[in-house]
Amino acid sequence: MDSSTRRHPRAYIGSFTSAGGRGITTAALDPRTGALSALHHTDDTVVNPSFLALAPAGGLLYAVSETDRGAVAALRLDGTGPAGNPGAGNPAVDAFPALLGTPVPVEGAGPTHLAVTGDRLCTANYTSGSVSVLPLRADGAPGAPVRTHQHRGRGPVAERQEGPHAHGVAPDPSGRWLLCTDLGTDSVWIYDLRDAEAHAGPRPYREVLLRPGTGPRHLAFGPAPSRDRRTAARRAYVVNELDSTVTTCSWDPLRGALEPLGETRLVPPERAAAANHPSALALAPDGRFAWAANRGDDSITVLDLASSALPERVATVPCGGCWPRDLAVHPAGHRLYAANERSGDVTWFGVDPATWIPVAAGSLPAPSASCVVIEPAAGA
């Protein structure tokens, strides 16, 4: 690609339009400094696009519509402008997200999270406490039939755990399993995707209980703790919203077995009594460190994943705003981005290569920011 068609790599920022957000913001990412600059907003094209995910093969962006009548949308990133017309003679420069078809209902309320696995799109529906699986058409758009599974159960925190609240979905690296964290049931539900038959939908393989009152929110997979090639075991890390911890689990993809091993607190002891609700967990590309966002403490915790059996908290730094709802790591690992919902901005950080501690470098206004994703092709 010559200089006439080359564009900066992109970041995409989700938001709550019902709280003043501008839909999905497309931002250029300076490959030298990591700075973001806004290029385009979808505004009300999708209502409350609070969580976003890029298609693994590129070219598409998926968004939830976090409403009582929840839906998902696919948006093209292939050179079609915001009104569905080619960019002004230079699609590589002028391409912005454009709807591919109309948003599709997920038959669940309040979808907060989604993930693509193979030819399916999966959502965690917080309000209804269910998981939905939608087939993807040849063009990548979600279609019918939608299959859902309703979770059951509750937890001891009455005001937050009166019933199930599915919050995050994470396909395992093998692609066979889907894991769903449920804040309301204090558990991780494991689905065998081979059983997601057209007539029956997803069927849970097993439910793994975590400590009561933890409130599992999101899950991320890390590498195996050992280099023993005879085992496929990995680590899975669950960030808990209600008690400011991360639960480390072993994950065996051969058996679909998740085993909790222990917990790590995310805030220092002197701040543990204050209200805090962790949101996102992001791993460094090599899996040796992770960062967790703390809403209330308004901080980012740095976790060393490699030095001991359980993650060790090595630092806690300000998030650069208020209520960090999501984190994204630059593909090269040397920058971190935080979507701060209540201060309405996305802060970017340089990451010290010796300590992995983020250092704030700038911010972009983004009202009611809820999510940020970075293109895999972003510059080094």
Order of alpha helices (4+ residues) and beta strands (2+ residues): beta-beta-beta-beta-beta-beta-alpha-beta-beta-beta-beta-beta-beta-beta-beta-beta-beta-beta-beta-beta-beta-beta-beta-beta-beta-beta-beta-beta-beta-beta
